[in-house]
Amino acid sequence: MFLWQELRFFSFLSSFLRSGSQAMTLAADYRRLNLFFDIESLFRYENSPVY
């Protein structure tokens, strides 16, 4: 069971490394999403009546 999960992880890792450019765009999207959520949470915090 553990070996099977490890094998799946390694196959996922190899496919992930094979599509490097796709991974870079995915990371950029993730960073953009995190930035958006940070701005949104900051906006909500500043507009919330309870501090």
C-alpha positions as CSV (number, residue, x, y, z in Angstrom):
1,M,0.0,0.0,0.0
2,F,2.7,2.4,1.0
3,L,4.8,1.4,-2.0
4,W,1.9,2.0,-4.3
5,Q,1.4,5.5,-3.0
6,E,5.1,6.1,-3.3
7,L,5.0,4.9,-6.9
8,R,2.1,7.1,-7.7
9,F,3.9,10.1,-6.1
10,F,7.0,9.5,-8.2
11,S,5.0,9.1,-11.4
12,F,3.2,12.4,-10.6
13,L,6.5,14.0,-9.9
14,S,8.0,12.9,-13.2
15,S,5.0,14.1,-15.1
16,F,5.1,17.4,-13.1
17,L,8.8,17.9,-14.0
18,R,8.1,17.0,-17.7
19,S,5.6,19.8,-18.0
20,G,7.9,22.4,-16.5
21,S,6.4,25.4,-18.3
22,Q,2.9,24.4,-17.3
23,A,4.1,24.1,-13.7
24,M,5.5,27.6,-13.9
25,T,2.2,29.1,-15.1
26,L,0.4,27.1,-12.5
27,A,2.7,28.5,-9.8
28,A,2.1,32.0,-11.2
29,D,-1.6,31.5,-11.1
30,Y,-1.3,30.2,-7.5
31,R,0.7,33.3,-6.5
32,R,-1.8,35.6,-8.2
33,L,-4.6,33.8,-6.4
34,N,-2.8,34.2,-3.1
35,L,-2.2,37.9,-3.7
36,F,-5.9,38.3,-4.5
37,F,-6.9,36.6,-1.3
38,D,-4.5,38.7,0.7
39,I,-5.8,41.9,-0.8
40,E,-9.4,40.7,-0.2
41,S,-8.8,39.7,3.4
42,L,-7.0,43.1,4.0
43,F,-10.0,44.9,2.4
44,R,-12.4,43.0,4.5
45,Y,-10.4,43.6,7.7
46,E,-10.2,47.3,7.1
47,N,-14.0,47.5,6.4
48,S,-15.1,45.3,9.2
49,P,-16.6,47.2,12.1
50,V,-15.2,44.8,14.7
51,Y,-11.4,45.0,15.2
